[in-house]
């Protein structure tokens, strides 16, 4: 089982033009982020996605060409200042920008993270009832279900 994320720190990452820190309750099974437009929800999710999953966050759904990582840098921040740190207890993983790609250092056992993005929510809503499971199947673990 994956260890829970306990803290997120951002500096120069997307909308985090100043240093930002968010502590999470490790005893909760689900964390939901909600708020007004422009309050940093996507920046937080992208930091988690970039560090834990090795993606470029929501930029993966947009055609930005080679070096999409350079677009993760906050406006007005130097690329060398970009830093996204994910904590899980005493462990931490630090993502920095190097040659327009994110470089992550830390232990090999990163937290297991799945992010449900707007496009996937819309896919679920618009899917025919018999297709909805396909839209959510990578978020559902039925491995512990016992058969009679």
Phi and psi restraints in degrees (value plus and minus 20) as a CYANA .aco file:
   2 UNK   PHI     -93.3   -53.3
   2 UNK   PSI     125.5   165.5
   3 UNK   PHI     -98.6   -58.6
   3 UNK   PSI     126.3   166.3
   4 UNK   PHI     -94.8   -54.8
   4 UNK   PSI     131.6   171.6
   5 UNK   PHI     -95.5   -55.5
   5 UNK   PSI     109.1   149.1
   6 UNK   PHI    -128.2   -88.2
   6 UNK   PSI     -42.9    -2.9
   7 UNK   PHI    -176.8  -136.8
   7 UNK   PSI     126.3   166.3
   8 UNK   PHI    -147.0  -107.0
   8 UNK   PSI     111.0   151.0
   9 UNK   PHI    -144.4  -104.4
   9 UNK   PSI     112.3   152.3
  10 UNK   PHI    -146.7  -106.7
  10 UNK   PSI     122.3   162.3
  11 UNK   PHI    -168.0  -128.0
  11 UNK   PSI      98.7   138.7
  12 UNK   PHI      47.1    87.1
  12 UNK   PSI       0.5    40.5
  13 UNK   PHI    -126.7   -86.7
  13 UNK   PSI      96.4   136.4
  14 UNK   PHI      28.0    68.0
  14 UNK   PSI    -132.2   -92.2
  15 UNK   PHI    -103.5   -63.5
  15 UNK   PSI     -23.9    16.1
  16 UNK   PHI    -105.6   -65.6
  16 UNK   PSI      59.9    99.9
  17 UNK   PHI     -96.7   -56.7
  17 UNK   PSI     -36.8     3.2
  18 UNK   PHI    -142.8  -102.8
  18 UNK   PSI     144.1   184.1
  19 UNK   PHI     -79.4   -39.4
  19 UNK   PSI     117.4   157.4
  20 UNK   PHI    -155.6  -115.6
  20 UNK   PSI     119.9   159.9
  21 UNK   PHI    -158.3  -118.3
  21 UNK   PSI     114.7   154.7
  22 UNK   PHI    -152.8  -112.8
  22 UNK   PSI     102.5   142.5
  23 UNK   PHI    -117.1   -77.1
  23 UNK   PSI     119.0   159.0
  24 UNK   PHI    -135.8   -95.8
  24 UNK   PSI     129.8   169.8
  25 UNK   PHI    -101.5   -61.5
  25 UNK   PSI      92.2   132.2
  26 UNK   PHI     -89.4   -49.4
  26 UNK   PSI     -29.8    10.2
  27 UNK   PHI    -106.7   -66.7
  27 UNK   PSI     -27.8    12.2
  28 UNK   PHI    -110.1   -70.1
  28 UNK   PSI     118.5   158.5
  29 UNK   PHI    -100.3   -60.3
  29 UNK   PSI     -47.9    -7.9
  30 UNK   PHI    -152.3  -112.3
  30 UNK   PSI     118.5   158.5
  31 UNK   PHI    -138.9   -98.9
  31 UNK   PSI     108.9   148.9
  32 UNK   PHI    -137.4   -97.4
  32 UNK   PSI     115.4   155.4
  33 UNK   PHI    -130.4   -90.4
  33 UNK   PSI     109.1   149.1
  34 UNK   PHI    -166.4  -126.4
  34 UNK   PSI     133.5   173.5
  35 UNK   PHI     150.9   190.9
  35 UNK   PSI     158.1   198.1
  36 UNK   PHI     -86.0   -46.0
  36 UNK   PSI     140.3   180.3
  37 UNK   PHI     -79.1   -39.1
  37 UNK   PSI     121.8   161.8
  38 UNK   PHI      58.5    98.5
  38 UNK   PSI      -4.8    35.2
  39 UNK   PHI    -117.0   -77.0
  39 UNK   PSI     -21.9    18.1
  40 UNK   PHI      86.9   126.9
  40 UNK   PSI     -13.1    26.9
  41 UNK   PHI     -78.7   -38.7
  41 UNK   PSI     -68.9   -28.9
  42 UNK   PHI     -86.1   -46.1
  42 UNK   PSI     -54.8   -14.8
  43 UNK   PHI     -82.6   -42.6
  43 UNK   PSI     -62.4   -22.4
  44 UNK   PHI     -84.9   -44.9
  44 UNK   PSI     -68.7   -28.7
  45 UNK   PHI     -83.9   -43.9
  45 UNK   PSI     -60.4   -20.4
  46 UNK   PHI     -84.1   -44.1
  46 UNK   PSI     -58.2   -18.2
  47 UNK   PHI     -81.7   -41.7
  47 UNK   PSI     -64.2   -24.2
  48 UNK   PHI     -82.6   -42.6
  48 UNK   PSI     -66.0   -26.0
  49 UNK   PHI     -83.6   -43.6
  49 UNK   PSI     -62.9   -22.9
  50 UNK   PHI     -84.5   -44.5
  50 UNK   PSI     -69.4   -29.4
  51 UNK   PHI     -93.4   -53.4
  51 UNK   PSI     -65.3   -25.3
  52 UNK   PHI    -104.4   -64.4
  52 UNK   PSI     -51.9   -11.9
  53 UNK   PHI    -131.7   -91.7
  53 UNK   PSI     -24.7    15.3
  54 UNK   PHI      48.4    88.4
  54 UNK   PSI       7.5    47.5
  55 UNK   PHI    -120.4   -80.4
  55 UNK   PSI    -192.7  -152.7
  56 UNK   PHI    -130.1   -90.1
  56 UNK   PSI       7.6    47.6
  57 UNK   PHI      44.9    84.9
  57 UNK   PSI    -162.8  -122.8
  58 UNK   PHI     -88.3   -48.3
  58 UNK   PSI     -33.1     6.9
  59 UNK   PHI     -88.4   -48.4
  59 UNK   PSI     -36.3     3.7
  60 UNK   PHI     -84.7   -44.7
  60 UNK   PSI     -44.2    -4.2
  61 UNK   PHI    -109.0   -69.0
  61 UNK   PSI     -21.2    18.8
  62 UNK   PHI    -138.1   -98.1
  62 UNK   PSI     119.9   159.9
  63 UNK   PHI    -100.0   -60.0
  63 UNK   PSI      80.2   120.2
  64 UNK   PHI    -137.7   -97.7
  64 UNK   PSI     -16.8    23.2
  65 UNK   PHI      58.1    98.1
  65 UNK   PSI    -183.0  -143.0
  66 UNK   PHI     -85.1   -45.1
  66 UNK   PSI     129.0   169.0
  67 UNK   PHI      49.4    89.4
  67 UNK   PSI      21.3    61.3
  68 UNK   PHI     -78.8   -38.8
  68 UNK   PSI     -45.0    -5.0
  69 UNK   PHI     -77.4   -37.4
  69 UNK   PSI     -50.1   -10.1
  70 UNK   PHI     -84.2   -44.2
  70 UNK   PSI     -41.8    -1.8
  71 UNK   PHI    -102.3   -62.3
  71 UNK   PSI     -22.4    17.6
  72 UNK   PHI    -103.0   -63.0
  72 UNK   PSI     -32.8     7.2
  73 UNK   PHI     -95.5   -55.5
  73 UNK   PSI     113.5   153.5
  74 UNK   PHI     -84.8   -44.8
  74 UNK   PSI     125.6   165.6
  75 UNK   PHI     -80.2   -40.2
  75 UNK   PSI     111.3   151.3
  76 UNK   PHI      66.4   106.4
  76 UNK   PSI     -23.0    17.0
  77 UNK   PHI    -124.4   -84.4
  77 UNK   PSI     124.6   164.6
  78 UNK   PHI     -94.6   -54.6
  78 UNK   PSI     121.7   161.7
  79 UNK   PHI     -73.0   -33.0
  79 UNK   PSI     -52.3   -12.3
  80 UNK   PHI     -87.9   -47.9
  80 UNK   PSI     -38.0     2.0
  81 UNK   PHI    -105.3   -65.3
  81 UNK   PSI     -34.0     6.0
  82 UNK   PHI     -83.1   -43.1
  82 UNK   PSI     108.6   148.6
  83 UNK   PHI    -175.3  -135.3
  83 UNK   PSI     106.4   146.4
  84 UNK   PHI    -145.9  -105.9
  84 UNK   PSI     101.5   141.5
  85 UNK   PHI    -139.7   -99.7
  85 UNK   PSI     108.2   148.2
  86 UNK   PHI    -133.9   -93.9
  86 UNK   PSI     107.4   147.4
  87 UNK   PHI    -129.7   -89.7
  87 UNK   PSI     124.7   164.7
  88 UNK   PHI    -159.9  -119.9
  88 UNK   PSI      77.7   117.7
  89 UNK   PHI      42.5    82.5
  89 UNK   PSI    -146.9  -106.9
  90 UNK   PHI    -103.4   -63.4
  90 UNK   PSI     -32.6     7.4
  91 UNK   PHI    -105.7   -65.7
  91 UNK   PSI     130.2   170.2
  92 UNK   PHI    -169.5  -129.5
  92 UNK   PSI     131.3   171.3
  93 UNK   PHI    -145.6  -105.6
  93 UNK   PSI     111.7   151.7
  94 UNK   PHI    -137.7   -97.7
  94 UNK   PSI     103.2   143.2
  95 UNK   PHI    -123.4   -83.4
  95 UNK   PSI     108.0   148.0
  96 UNK   PHI    -149.1  -109.1
  96 UNK   PSI     141.5   181.5
  97 UNK   PHI    -114.2   -74.2
  97 UNK   PSI     105.9   145.9
  98 UNK   PHI    -158.6  -118.6
  98 UNK   PSI      97.4   137.4
  99 UNK   PHI      33.3    73.3
  99 UNK   PSI      29.3    69.3
 100 UNK   PHI      44.0    84.0
 100 UNK   PSI      -3.6    36.4
 101 UNK   PHI    -152.7  -112.7
 101 UNK   PSI     132.2   172.2
 102 UNK   PHI    -105.1   -65.1
 102 UNK   PSI     112.9   152.9
 103 UNK   PHI    -132.5   -92.5
 103 UNK   PSI     103.9   143.9
 104 UNK   PHI    -132.9   -92.9
 104 UNK   PSI     109.5   149.5
 105 UNK   PHI    -136.8   -96.8
 105 UNK   PSI     127.0   167.0
 106 UNK   PHI     128.0   168.0
 106 UNK   PSI    -199.5  -159.5
 107 UNK   PHI     -79.2   -39.2
 107 UNK   PSI     136.9   176.9
 108 UNK   PHI     -89.4   -49.4
 108 UNK   PSI     -48.1    -8.1
 109 UNK   PHI    -109.1   -69.1
 109 UNK   PSI      51.6    91.6
 110 UNK   PHI     -86.8   -46.8
 110 UNK   PSI     135.2   175.2
 111 UNK   PHI     -79.4   -39.4
 111 UNK   PSI     123.1   163.1
 112 UNK   PHI    -102.6   -62.6
 112 UNK   PSI     101.0   141.0
 113 UNK   PHI    -153.0  -113.0
 113 UNK   PSI     112.8   152.8
 114 UNK   PHI    -144.2  -104.2
 114 UNK   PSI     109.4   149.4
 115 UNK   PHI    -133.8   -93.8
 115 UNK   PSI     105.0   145.0
 116 UNK   PHI    -111.2   -71.2
 116 UNK   PSI      87.9   127.9
 117 UNK   PHI    -115.7   -75.7
 117 UNK   PSI     146.8   186.8
 118 UNK   PHI     -72.2   -32.2
 118 UNK   PSI     -63.3   -23.3
 119 UNK   PHI     -81.7   -41.7
 119 UNK   PSI     -57.2   -17.2
 120 UNK   PHI     -93.0   -53.0
 120 UNK   PSI     -54.6   -14.6
 121 UNK   PHI     -85.5   -45.5
 121 UNK   PSI     -63.7   -23.7
 122 UNK   PHI     -83.6   -43.6
 122 UNK   PSI     -59.8   -19.8
 123 UNK   PHI     -79.5   -39.5
 123 UNK   PSI     -61.7   -21.7
 124 UNK   PHI     -85.0   -45.0
 124 UNK   PSI     -66.0   -26.0
 125 UNK   PHI     -83.7   -43.7
 125 UNK   PSI     -61.4   -21.4
 126 UNK   PHI    -104.4   -64.4
 126 UNK   PSI     -32.9     7.1
 127 UNK   PHI     -89.7   -49.7
 127 UNK   PSI     130.7   170.7
 128 UNK   PHI     -85.5   -45.5
 128 UNK   PSI     129.5   169.5
 129 UNK   PHI     -69.9   -29.9
 129 UNK   PSI     -60.7   -20.7
 130 UNK   PHI     -95.1   -55.1
 130 UNK   PSI     -27.8    12.2
 131 UNK   PHI    -123.1   -83.1
 131 UNK   PSI     -27.6    12.4
 132 UNK   PHI     -84.4   -44.4
 132 UNK   PSI     -54.8   -14.8
 133 UNK   PHI     -80.7   -40.7
 133 UNK   PSI     -59.9   -19.9
 134 UNK   PHI     -80.7   -40.7
 134 UNK   PSI     -54.9   -14.9
 135 UNK   PHI     -91.0   -51.0
 135 UNK   PSI     -44.4    -4.4
 136 UNK   PHI    -132.9   -92.9
 136 UNK   PSI     -24.5    15.5
 137 UNK   PHI     -78.9   -38.9
 137 UNK   PSI     -50.1   -10.1
 138 UNK   PHI     -99.4   -59.4
 138 UNK   PSI     -22.4    17.6
 139 UNK   PHI    -119.9   -79.9
 139 UNK   PSI     -28.7    11.3
 140 UNK   PHI    -132.0   -92.0
 140 UNK   PSI     109.0   149.0
 141 UNK   PHI    -130.1   -90.1
 141 UNK   PSI      90.5   130.5
 142 UNK   PHI    -128.1   -88.1
 142 UNK   PSI      -1.9    38.1
 143 UNK   PHI     -85.3   -45.3
 143 UNK   PSI     -42.3    -2.3
 144 UNK   PHI    -116.1   -76.1
 144 UNK   PSI     -17.9    22.1
 145 UNK   PHI     -93.0   -53.0
 145 UNK   PSI     108.5   148.5
 146 UNK   PHI    -114.4   -74.4
 146 UNK   PSI     118.6   158.6
 147 UNK   PHI    -117.9   -77.9
 147 UNK   PSI     121.5   161.5
